[in-house]
Amino acid sequence: QVQLVESGGGLVQPGGSLRLSCAASGRIFSIGVMGWYRQTPGKERELVATITKALTRNYVDSVKSRFTISRDNAKVYLQMNDLKPEDTAVYYCNVEDWHYGVKYDYWGRGTQVTVSS
């Protein structure tokens, strides 16, 4: 089992910045894609950004040029700049762990990001 612990959420004014962190621990085999998703009440969880082992990054259009995803061993980060009220959501960390060709998906519990004046 892999445990994910997120941190870095909070309340910020429009135009501000936050940095989310997610640390994976436990019985890790081979981490593949790491990513961040977000969800607001009544809506489906949406992909925000992913990063592969080869450091290929993918972003949802609404955050391109404002958010940057990075990774370091078993940690993944999301630097969020120029935050907008529509970025308000619970942000979840997601990690793929591969073991003998089988992919296991793990999720964090989420961290609240609120953008408001």
N, C-alpha and C positions, 0 to 999 in steps of 0.2 A: 504494500500500500504506500501511496505517496500522499503527503499532506502539503497543502499550499496555504500560505499565510500572506494575505495582502495588507498593505499599509499605505498611508499617504493621502487618503481621501480627506475631504473637509469642505468648509464653506469658503468660497472665494468670490471676489467681485468680477464682473465682466471685464475681460482684458487681462485678467490675472493668470497666474501659472500654478500648476501643481505637478508633483512627480509621484506617480504610483510605483510601488515596489511589490514584488511577489517572490517569495522564497519557497522553493521545493525542498522537502526533506523526507526521510524515510527510506524505504527500499526502492531505490531508483536503479533502473537498468540502463536504458539509453534514451535520453530525452530527445524528442524530435522537434516538431513545431511547437512554439510557445506563442501565446496570444492573449489579447484583452478583448472582452466583450462587454456590452452594457445593456441595461434593461430599465425601462420606465414602467410605471403601473399601467396595466392594460395593454402593453405592447410586447411583442416577441423580443427575445434576446437577440441583439445584433452584433455582428463582428465589427470591431473597431480597428484592430491591427494585429498582424501576425508576423512572426519572424522565424525563418528556418535555421537549421544548423549551419547552413552555408551563408547565413546572414542576409538572405533575400527577404525583403520587407513588402508587406501588402497593407494598404490602408483603405478604409471606406472613404469615398470621395469627400464627405463632409468634414473630415479632419486632416486631409492632406495639406501639407505646408504648415500645419499648426501643431500636430502631434508627432512624436518620434518614439519608436519602439526600439529597445536594445536588450541585449542579454549578456549574461556573464555566468558561465557554468550553469548552476541550477537556479539562477535568478533571472527574472525578466522585469523590465522597467517600462514605464510609459511617461514620457515627458510631455506635458500638455501646456501649451502656450496659447495666448489670446483666447482664453476660454469664453464661451458664449452661454447664455441661459439654456439653449437647447442641448448643451452638453451635460446638463443635469441628469444624473442616472446613478444606478448602482453598477459599479464596474467589477467585472469578474475576471480573474486570471484563469487561463486554461493551459494545460500542459499535456502533450502526448508522451507516453513512455512506452518504448518498444522492448518486447521480450520474446526472443525466438520467433520473430516475424508476426507477433500479435501486438496490436496497438491497444493501449489502455488510455482512456481519457480521464483526466482529473480536473476538478474545478475547485476554486477557492470559494469562500463564503460570501465574498463581495465586500466592497468598500464604497460608501456613499460619497458622491461628488455633487455638490450643490453650487451652482453659479447664480448669484443673485446680488443685487445692490441693496 
